[in-house]
Structure formats: structure tokens, C-alpha cells
Amino acid sequence: MNAGDKSPQRWIRPEVQGLTAYHVPDPGRLIKLDAMENPYHWPDALVDEWLEVLRDVELNRYPDPGAAALSAQLKQNMQVPDGMQVVLGNGSDELIQMLALAVAGPERVILAPEPTFVMYSMIATFAGMQYRGVPLAGDFSLDVEAMLAAIADTQPALVFLAYPNNPTGTLFSREAVEAVIQAAPGLVVVDEAYAPFTDASFMPRLGEFSNLLVLRTVSKMGLAGLRLGLLAGPAAWLGEIDKVRLPYNINVLTQASALFALQHQSVLDGQTAQLRRDRAQLFAALEAIDVLEVYPSEANFILFRAPSGRGPALFEGLRTRGVLIKSLDGAGGRLRDCLRVTVGTPEENADFLEALNDVLGHAASVSSTA
Ligand SMILES: Cc1ncc(COP(=O)(O)O)c(C=O)c1O
């Protein structure tokens, strides 16, 4: 390196150079069951009504910086307790980043059980923080003893608990989450991205613990394209976190469209109810395939393990048969040979199962003739 060196290698932080960018595969014409999206759109009449709302949106003006009308509607729909505040983000990803920026310091730690949502560790790196992952127990439940030991050891500024967890689908026990909240010296963020697919929530418990915040998103309930998340909790915390929010982070189209959609929550609720029923069917169908290990899920996806060493081939076999799911094999460790499928429409689920049985049957017939 010399004074004339104008290369990225010289200037980009080494830890950023060491990251692998978050990869989103191009689905092309594949059946897309890789990203926990709701597969349903709205009835035509509702789409027409929404397009009428958009007519009045003033694209030439900056958005309402506090998104007051949308915040009030979200508070109502998501049953944020009275007296609690909310901050909105451009997806809950942005709120995770705002949380990290607000507490960041080179010695400061973000702690989360592993495996979990990868953005917690990536954002720790973006913010120049330390990250500590604590292995989950064998059944992907929270290893409370290990969590409490790591909390005592690292004194984390932030703990993230995805509830239910991604990519395992597990819902940690209420008691285990409470133990973590009580032991943590800093903030505990219960990330309820998959709230529409479970009856459990810590939202009503806000205020009971001074260090508890709840994170939500509209993505999984059917509005992933809008990029909108919500952080709820006591004003003393949220007032500080709001200071690192960029002005106008929720654009006018998102504010108008999300407000409209949330005023028609029953349509979204109908879709989620359907997905919950179809999750049960898909789970039963996967469990009936005896070579697979299938993990119970309270989210809109199911994690399953292929026979040893066959995860990547199963993923590729599905792709060549037109179905895109998520392979977690590359993460290694406990996720070796694991695949995650998002619950789709009944037709998509049937196509996935047909392709899966075909790949497994094909492999079985090859090995029996070998
Ligand atoms: C646990 C968890 N939290 C947050 C997110 C991010 O959601 P979004 O940025 O779409 O709001 C995801 C997305 O997969 C997730 O699994």
C-alpha cells in the first residue's frame, strides 16, 4: 500500500471486505418457495380501490416524516399496548440496523442464539460491533443455561430472539425468553416477524420488563414489497433509537399503500389463516417421507433435513424440476443437509411435494440399481 493507492482494498473496512453480500437468487420462472412470502394477491375490486388511493399520493412532496396516520393504524392492528411507542423502518431489517447504530461501540456485543436470522450478525459487523452466537439445543430450542452464561460473559448491549425463529421455525418457550430478558443487562429485542403464523407474542408484555422491545414486519403477512417494519416499546428507548433514523425513511407509496392494506386487515388475515392450514398439511406430507427429518414450525415455512450428504443434491434436483426453496447446507454445522420451504398455495405445495418425491425416488432407484 502507498499514498497513491486508491483501491477498495485500502479503504473498505477489512471486516466489510470479509463479508459475503446477502445473496438473493433470481427465481426466473421457478415456483418461488424460498423467501417466506405470502403467495396471494388481493381480489380485483380491492386492487382497484387501492389504485384509486394512489391517485392522490403526492410524489413531488416528501413523506410525512413520522408517518403519523400509518403509525396509528399499525399500533391498532398490531395491538401495541397503550402507553408504548413505535418507530417505523424500511423493513424490519432497517430497524435492526438502527438498533445496532444506537448502541454501537467496538467492544459492544450483539448476542443471539444460532442458527438464527443472518442479518443480526451481518448488521453487528456493519456497525463495527462484536457478535456472539450461542448454539441452540439439539431440538433447536433455546439452551437457557448457555444463553445465561454467554450473557454473563459478554454483557451484550443487544440480544435478538426471533420468536418464532428463522430458519428453524421453532417457537422458544415463554419461560426461556423471560429468563433471557431478566438476565440481560441491555436491550432484548423479541423479533416477531412471523407473528401472523403463531398465537404467541410478547407484545402484550411490553412495559412489564424495562429492557424489552418487540419487532414486527408487514412482510410475511403479505406486504413484503412495501418494506415496512415496526419497533414497539417504552418511549425512553424509542426516543433515543429514533434519533438514528434517516428522515423520510418510509416513502409516500408505502405509507399510502400500507395504510390502505391495514384498513383491510381481514383480507390479509384470511390469507394467513389459509397458510396456517396448509402448513399443517405440508408438515404431515413431509413427515410421511421417512428419510426426512422434519422440524415443527410456528412460521410460514418448514425446515427439514435430507439424508446425510444429500441436501445440496436435493436442492438442485428440485430446482431442475422447477421449484426454488432455500438450501441451508452452506451454513454448515447444525444446518448441514437442511432445506427450508416456504408454505405456498395448495397447488405450489403439491408441485413441490411431487418434485421432492420424484428426486428422492429417483435417487432411491439409482442407489438400488447401483
Ligand atoms: C426473523 C426475521 N426478522 C426480520 C426479517 C426481515 O424482515 P423485513 O426486513 O422484510 O421486515 C426476517 C426476514 O426473513 C426474519 O426472518
The ligand as a MOL file (V3000), in Angstrom:
LIG
                    3D

  0  0  0     0  0            999 V3000
M  V30 BEGIN CTAB
M  V30 COUNTS 16 16 0 0 0
M  V30 BEGIN ATOM
M  V30 1 C -36.6250 -13.2340 11.9950 0
M  V30 2 C -36.6640 -12.2040 10.9300 0
M  V30 3 N -36.6310 -10.9160 11.2470 0
M  V30 4 C -36.6710 -9.9490 10.3230 0
M  V30 5 C -36.7320 -10.2500 8.9780 0
M  V30 6 C -36.7010 -9.1300 7.9870 0
M  V30 7 O -37.9480 -8.7970 7.5190 0
M  V30 8 P -38.2260 -7.4570 6.7160 0
M  V30 9 O -36.9320 -6.6960 6.5790 0
M  V30 10 O -38.7970 -7.9010 5.4220 0
M  V30 11 O -39.2050 -6.6880 7.5540 0
M  V30 12 C -36.7710 -11.5850 8.5790 0
M  V30 13 C -36.8150 -11.9320 7.1520 0
M  V30 14 O -36.6600 -13.0200 6.7190 0
M  V30 15 C -36.7280 -12.5880 9.5810 0
M  V30 16 O -36.7320 -13.8870 9.2580 0
M  V30 END ATOM
M  V30 BEGIN BOND
M  V30 1 1 1 2
M  V30 2 1 2 3
M  V30 3 2 2 15
M  V30 4 2 3 4
M  V30 5 1 4 5
M  V30 6 1 5 6
M  V30 7 2 5 12
M  V30 8 1 6 7
M  V30 9 1 7 8
M  V30 10 2 8 9
M  V30 11 1 8 10
M  V30 12 1 8 11
M  V30 13 1 12 13
M  V30 14 1 12 15
M  V30 15 2 13 14
M  V30 16 1 15 16
M  V30 END BOND
M  V30 END CTAB
M  END
